Amino acid sequence: MLRVLPWFMVFSCVLLFAGCGRTWRVSTFEQLHGAIEGCSPGDRIVMAPGEYHVTRRLYLTKADVVVRGRRGKPEQVVLHGNGMNDSSGVQSCFWTAADGIELRDFTIRDFWQYGVVLSGREPARVLPDRLVLSNLHIQDCGTRHIKSVYSRDYSEGVLIENLRCRQTQKRQRRPGHPVDADNYIGGIDCMKTKDWIIRDCRFENIRGATGGGRGAIFMWIGSLDPLIERNVIVNCGAAICLGNGHNPEGLYHVSGGIVRNNFIYHASSWRAVELGYTRDVKFVHNTLYADSAEARAIDIYDRPNIPTGGLELRNNIIRGQIRNRARGKVILADNLVGGRIRPDWFVDPSSGRLFLTEAAAEALDKAPPLSEAPRDITGHARPAGPLADIGAHERR
């Protein structure tokens, strides 16, 4: 006897099969390139362990495609170019130009320019939304490890998590470069973002020929409401840059958003944190340890027609100096700043292990809890005592 399914079960089955794309299993670069060229929206491309020499651009133009390493271990699947100081061959690895793309569980290394590019869809040059970059290792990319190009519209809802971004070799000079022959290098560089999340990432030694850089995390040109949390940034030319002195369009570079629970160890002569042309940004419960107590740890600035508004720095540990050149309102409250912050307050500053020790008595139970930071860098609830500990770590 023919049995008729209820309407809601039929509808559920339609949705289930509509969401199931093809799985492409690849083990060579030619197979990978062919899968990317031939895939359809919703497909999955799974790479077997091994090394893949990138000899042609990997340009993803289909929505909701997943590209991942098979075993979930980034070190086992390696996509590489010819070298960060070698301009021959393919200069960047992935170009993403469709919504909902996911890149997971593999390594990208040794490219002259970029590891991953968020590229505008033609003809409107609209950036992709809902991109996910998770559990990737990106290493030795000579311009940016992740780059979002300029767009007329926002790139919304991007998640970057559990990324390890590092540099293992010295970047050489690039004579004739139109911006900076020495230090035009960075980790994540993004413009016109909305509701991006960058969390649980580690950035190491990303710096130019003379030790500077554009930031491990660099957001600017009209970005809205980012969440930057639980990242560890060690020995980069610059750490977190919200805004940039170059502002020809006269925009607020970043409006809204929270920077919380980050560890930063800084040994460069450049500024560690840059807050330029911001509005309603909250920088709370971070720990920033500069090698020199006189270093320019945080640089805040604006101009008369783009005044800083609603910028709050609360409950931070900052070994170094805050340089506030803003004409607008900046709230500085319950921060520990300057030379009295000693190395023995932390487990191991130079490795980025800025967890508080018993010696950090001046930071323990010293600040009112903030609703914007109910948990610390380890995910534990804050406060553990009567008051919150200052900095990113709530000691128990």
C-alpha positions in Angstrom: 0.0 0.0 0.0 1.4 3.4 -1.0 2.0 5.5 2.1 1.8 9.3 1.8 4.2 11.2 4.0 3.0 14.2 5.9 3.8 17.5 4.2 6.4 18.6 6.8 8.4 15.4 6.3 8.4 15.9 2.6 9.6 19.5 3.0 12.3 18.4 5.4 13.6 15.7 3.0 13.6 18.3 0.2 15.7 20.6 2.3 18.1 17.8 3.3 18.8 16.7 -0.2 19.0 20.3 -1.5 21.8 21.0 1.0 23.8 17.9 0.0 26.4 18.7 -2.7 29.1 16.6 -4.2 32.2 15.6 -2.3 35.4 15.9 -4.4 38.4 13.9 -3.0 41.7 15.1 -4.3 45.4 14.2 -3.7 47.3 16.3 -6.3 47.3 20.0 -7.2 45.8 19.4 -10.6 42.9 17.5 -9.0 42.4 20.3 -6.5 42.4 23.0 -9.3 40.0 20.9 -11.4 37.6 20.5 -8.4 37.6 24.2 -7.7 37.0 24.9 -11.4 34.3 22.3 -11.7 32.5 22.4 -8.4 28.9 23.6 -7.8 27.4 25.5 -4.9 27.2 23.4 -1.8 30.0 21.0 -2.8 32.9 19.9 -0.5 36.5 19.5 -1.6 38.5 17.3 0.6 42.3 17.2 0.3 44.4 14.1 1.2 47.5 14.6 3.3 50.5 15.8 1.3 52.1 18.8 -0.4 50.4 20.8 -3.1 52.6 23.1 -5.2 50.3 25.9 -6.3 51.1 26.6 -10.0 47.8 28.2 -10.9 45.4 30.6 -9.1 42.8 29.0 -7.0 39.7 31.2 -7.6 36.5 30.2 -5.8 33.4 31.6 -7.4 30.7 29.2 -6.2 28.7 29.9 -3.0 28.8 27.6 0.0 31.8 25.5 -1.1 33.9 23.9 1.6 37.6 23.3 1.0 39.3 21.3 3.8 42.1 19.0 4.8 40.9 15.4 5.3 42.1 14.7 8.8 41.6 18.0 10.5 45.4 18.5 11.1 46.7 21.6 9.2 50.3 20.4 9.2 49.4 17.4 7.1 48.0 19.2 4.1 50.3 22.0 2.8 49.6 24.3 -0.2 52.8 26.3 -1.1 54.1 28.8 -3.5 57.7 29.6 -4.5 58.5 31.7 -1.4 57.7 35.0 0.3 60.8 36.6 -1.2 60.4 35.1 -4.6 58.1 36.9 -7.1 58.2 34.1 -9.6 55.2 31.8 -10.1 51.8 32.2 -8.5 52.0 35.1 -6.1 48.8 34.4 -4.0 47.0 31.2 -3.1 43.2 31.4 -2.7 40.9 34.1 -4.1 37.4 33.9 -2.7 34.6 35.6 -4.6 31.3 34.0 -3.4 29.3 33.9 -0.2 29.5 31.1 2.4 32.9 29.7 1.4 34.7 27.7 4.1 38.5 27.0 4.2 39.5 24.6 7.0 42.3 22.3 8.3 45.3 23.0 6.1 48.4 25.0 5.7 49.2 27.9 3.2 52.8 29.0 3.0 55.5 30.7 0.9 53.7 33.3 -1.3 55.1 36.6 -2.5 51.8 38.4 -1.8 48.7 36.8 -0.2 47.6 33.6 1.4 43.8 34.2 1.1 42.2 37.2 -0.7 38.6 38.2 -0.3 38.0 39.3 -3.9 35.1 41.4 -5.2 32.5 39.8 -7.5 32.3 41.6 -10.8 31.0 43.9 -12.1 29.9 45.5 -8.8 33.0 44.3 -6.9 31.0 43.2 -4.0 32.9 41.3 -1.3 31.8 37.8 -0.2 29.7 37.4 3.0 29.8 34.5 5.6 33.3 33.4 4.8 34.8 31.0 7.4 38.5 30.5 7.8 39.1 28.0 10.6 42.0 25.9 11.8 44.4 27.1 9.2 48.1 27.7 9.4 49.2 30.6 7.1 53.0 31.1 7.0 55.5 33.4 5.2 53.3 35.5 2.9 55.2 38.6 1.9 52.4 41.2 1.7 49.4 40.0 3.8 48.4 36.6 5.1 44.7 37.4 4.6 43.6 40.4 2.5 40.1 41.9 2.0 40.2 44.2 -1.0 38.3 47.5 -1.1 34.6 47.2 -2.0 31.6 49.6 -2.4 29.6 47.3 -0.1 30.3 45.5 3.2 31.7 42.1 3.6 29.4 40.7 6.4 29.5 37.9 8.9 33.0 36.7 8.3 34.5 34.3 10.9 38.3 33.8 11.3 39.1 31.4 14.2 41.9 29.1 15.4 44.2 30.6 12.8 48.0 30.3 13.3 49.7 33.1 11.3 53.4 33.3 11.4 56.6 34.3 9.7 59.7 32.2 9.9 62.1 34.0 7.6 63.2 37.6 7.2 61.3 39.6 4.6 63.6 41.3 2.1 63.3 44.8 0.9 61.2 45.5 -2.2 62.8 48.5 -3.9 60.4 50.7 -5.8 57.3 49.7 -3.8 54.7 52.5 -4.0 53.9 52.5 -0.3 56.8 51.1 1.8 59.8 49.2 0.4 60.6 47.7 3.8 57.5 47.1 6.0 54.4 46.7 3.8 53.5 43.4 5.4 50.8 42.2 7.8 48.5 39.4 9.0 44.9 40.2 8.4 44.1 43.4 6.5 40.5 44.2 5.8 38.3 47.1 4.7 34.5 47.7 4.6 33.8 44.8 7.1 30.6 44.4 9.1 30.1 42.0 12.0 33.4 40.2 11.5 34.7 37.9 14.3 38.5 37.2 14.7 39.1 34.9 17.7 41.4 32.4 19.2 44.2 33.1 16.7 47.9 33.3 17.2 50.2 35.7 15.2 54.0 35.4 15.4 56.9 37.4 14.1 55.1 39.1 11.2 57.4 42.0 10.5 59.1 43.8 7.7 62.7 44.3 6.7 63.3 46.9 9.4 61.0 45.4 12.0 57.8 47.3 11.3 54.4 46.2 9.8 50.8 47.1 9.1 49.4 45.0 11.9 48.7 41.4 12.8 45.0 42.5 12.7 44.4 45.6 10.7 40.8 47.0 10.1 40.0 50.3 8.4 38.0 52.2 5.8 34.5 52.1 7.2 34.4 48.8 9.2 31.5 48.2 11.5 31.1 46.3 14.8 34.1 43.8 14.8 34.7 41.4 17.7 38.4 40.7 18.2 39.0 38.4 21.2 41.2 35.8 22.7 44.1 36.3 20.3 47.8 36.0 21.1 50.1 38.3 19.2 53.9 37.8 19.6 56.7 39.9 18.3 54.9 41.4 15.3 55.8 44.8 13.7 52.4 46.0 14.9 49.7 44.1 16.7 46.1 45.5 16.4 45.5 48.5 14.2 41.9 49.9 14.0 42.4 52.7 11.6 45.3 54.1 9.6 46.8 57.6 9.2 46.0 57.4 5.5 42.3 58.6 5.3 41.7 60.3 1.9 37.9 59.6 2.0 37.5 61.3 5.4 35.7 58.2 7.0 35.6 56.8 10.4 37.8 53.7 9.9 36.1 51.6 12.6 32.7 52.2 14.3 31.5 50.1 17.1 33.0 46.8 18.1 34.9 45.2 21.0 38.6 44.3 21.4 38.8 42.1 24.5 40.9 39.4 26.2 43.9 39.5 23.9 47.6 38.9 24.8 50.2 41.0 23.1 53.9 40.8 23.5 55.6 43.7 21.6 59.3 44.1 20.8 59.2 46.5 17.8 59.9 50.2 17.8 56.6 50.7 16.0 53.3 51.2 17.9 51.7 48.0 19.1 48.1 49.2 19.0 46.7 51.9 16.7 43.3 53.5 17.3 42.7 56.1 14.5 39.5 57.6 13.4 37.3 55.3 15.6 33.9 55.7 17.0 32.2 53.8 19.9 35.0 51.2 20.1 35.7 49.4 23.4 39.2 48.1 24.1 38.7 46.2 27.4 40.5 43.5 29.5 43.6 43.2 27.2 47.2 42.5 28.3 49.9 44.3 26.3 53.5 43.9 27.4 56.1 46.0 25.5 59.8 45.2 26.0 60.4 48.8 26.9 58.2 50.6 29.4 58.7 53.7 27.4 57.5 52.1 24.1 54.6 53.6 22.2 52.2 50.8 23.2 48.9 52.5 22.1 48.6 55.4 19.7 45.2 57.2 19.5 44.5 60.0 17.0 41.9 61.7 14.8 41.4 65.0 13.1 39.0 67.9 13.7 36.4 66.9 11.2 36.5 63.2 12.2 36.8 63.4 16.0 37.1 60.2 18.1 33.8 59.5 19.8 32.9 57.0 22.5 36.4 55.2 22.6 36.8 53.3 25.9 39.9 51.7 27.2 39.1 49.9 30.5 40.7 47.3 32.7 43.8 46.8 30.5 47.3 46.0 31.5 49.6 48.1 29.3 53.4 47.9 29.8 54.4 50.9 27.7 52.9 54.3 27.1 49.5 55.5 25.8 49.9 58.4 23.3 46.5 60.1 23.1 46.3 62.8 20.3 42.6 62.5 19.9 40.5 65.7 19.9 37.3 63.7 20.7 36.3 61.9 23.8 38.4 59.0 25.1 37.6 57.2 28.3 40.6 55.7 30.2 39.5 53.9 33.3 41.0 51.2 35.6 44.0 50.5 33.4 47.5 49.6 34.7 50.0 51.5 32.5 53.7 52.1 32.4 56.9 50.8 34.0 55.7 49.4 37.3 54.4 46.4 35.4 57.1 43.8 35.9 58.0 40.6 34.0 57.4 38.4 37.0 53.7 39.4 36.9 53.4 36.9 34.0 54.3 33.3 33.2 56.5 34.1 30.2 56.0 37.4 28.4 58.2 36.8 25.4 56.3 33.7 24.3 52.9 35.4 24.8 52.0 33.5 27.9 50.8 36.6 29.7 48.8 34.7 32.4 49.0 36.4 35.8 51.1 35.1 38.6 50.9 35.8 42.3 53.4 38.6 41.9 50.8 40.6 40.0 49.1 41.8 43.2 48.3 45.3 41.7 46.2 43.6 39.1 44.3 41.1 41.2 40.7 41.9 42.3 41.2 45.6 41.4 38.5 46.5 38.8 34.7 46.5 38.4 33.5 43.7 36.2 32.4 44.8 32.7 29.3 43.4 30.9 31.3 43.5 27.6 33.8 41.0 29.0 32.1 38.4 31.1 34.8 35.7 30.4 38.5 35.8 30.2 41.0 34.6 27.6 40.7 31.0 28.8 36.8 31.1 28.7 36.4 31.2 32.4 33.8 33.4 34.0 34.9 36.8 35.3 35.2 37.8 38.1 36.5 34.9 40.1 36.8 37.0 43.2 35.0 40.1 44.6 36.3 42.2 41.7 37.7 41.5 38.3 41.5 41.1 37.7 42.9 43.7 35.3 44.0 42.4 32.0 43.0 39.5 29.8 43.5 36.7 32.4 41.3 36.2 35.4 43.5 34.3 37.9 42.0 31.7 40.1 
